[in-house]
Amino acid sequence: MLDSFLTSTIAMAVPILLAALGEYIVEESGVINIGIEGAMLSGAFFGLTAAYFSGSLILGLAAAIVAAIAMNMVLALLIVNLAVNQVVAGTAINLLALGLTGVIYRRLFGITGQAITVAPIPTLRFGPLAHLPVIGQALFAQNPLVYLTLILIPLFAHFVMRTRYGLYLRAAGEHPAAADALGLNVYRIRWLALIIAGAMSGLGGAYLTLAYTNTFVEGISGGRGFVALAVVIVGRWHAWGIAAASMLFGAAIALQFTLQVAGARLPYQLFLALPYVLTIVVLAIAGGQAQSPGALGAPYLRE
C-alpha cells in the first residue's frame, strides 16, 4: 500500500507544483494571480479537446499552453496596463474560464460528454528500477510530465535567484517605482511573468486531462489553482520550498484515496475536505511567518 500511496502522492502533487512554480514567478514580479484556477481549467479543457480531435498528444499539450496563456494575457491587460484590482480581475478570469469551458464542452460533446476520452500520455519505465520495492513505481514509472516537472524545480530556483532577469523580476516585485527609475520596464517584466505562469498552468491543466484522468468534466481543476496559491506562501517564495509544500498537499489528496480504499468508516465528505482543511491549517501556522515581495498585490501605474 505504501508504494501506491507514494505514486499517488507524486501524481497529485505534479499539477499543483506546475501551477505553483508559475505563480512563484508572477508573485516575485509583484502580481497575485488569482486567475490561476481559470488558466488551469482552460488548459485542461482545450488540451483534451485538441488531442481528441487531432489524435495528437503534442498538439493537445500545445493547445493547453496556448489557452492558459491567452487567459493570462487577458489578465495582464487588466491588472498590468489598466491597474484593475488584482483579486477582482483574477476572480473574473476564473468565472470566464468556468463558463467558457462549460458552454463549449456541452456544445461539442453534449451534457454527458461520454465520448470525450483520449489515450493517456505513455508511462516511462526505467527497466529494473521500476520494480524496486516501495519507490520503484513512484520514481521510475511515471509519465514524461512528471519528470519535466522535477527538472523545472532547480531551473526555476536558478532562474529567479541567479539570473539577471530574476533580479529584474524581484526588483519589480519589491519596489516597482524604483525599478522603473533605474530603466526597467515593469510592465514588460510582469507581462512576461504572467505568460510564463500561463504556460505552467496550462501544463498543469493538461496533466489532469491528458496524463491522469484522460477525460474532462466541468470544473476538473477542483480548486488546485487555489491550493497552488497557498503552496507558494507555505513554500516561502522559493522553488524548493514550493516543491516540498506541493508534495505535502499531494500526500493529503493521496491520503483521502488511501483511506477510502482501506474502507475507513467516515463520511466521504471528510475525505474530500481533507486537502483543503490541510491548506487552512498550514497557512494558519506558516503563512504569517512568510515574507512576501514588498509590492505584492499593489497596482502600479507609471507616472
Secondary structure, DSSP 8 states (H G I E B T S, - for coil): -HHHHHHHHHHHHHHHHHHHHHHHHHHHTT---TTHHHHHHHHHHHHHHHHHHH--HHHHHHHHHHHHHHHHHHHHIIIIIS---HHHHHHHHHHHHHHHHHHHHHHHHTTT-TT-B------EE-GGGGGSTTTHHHHHEE-HHHHHHHHHHHHHHHHHHHSHHHHHHHHHHH-HHHHHHTT--HHHHHHHHHHHHHHHHHHHHHIIIIIISSB--TTTTTTHHHHHHHHHHHTTT-HHHHHHHHHHHHHHHHHHHHHHHTT--S-HHHHHHHHHHHHHHHHHHHGGG----TTTT------
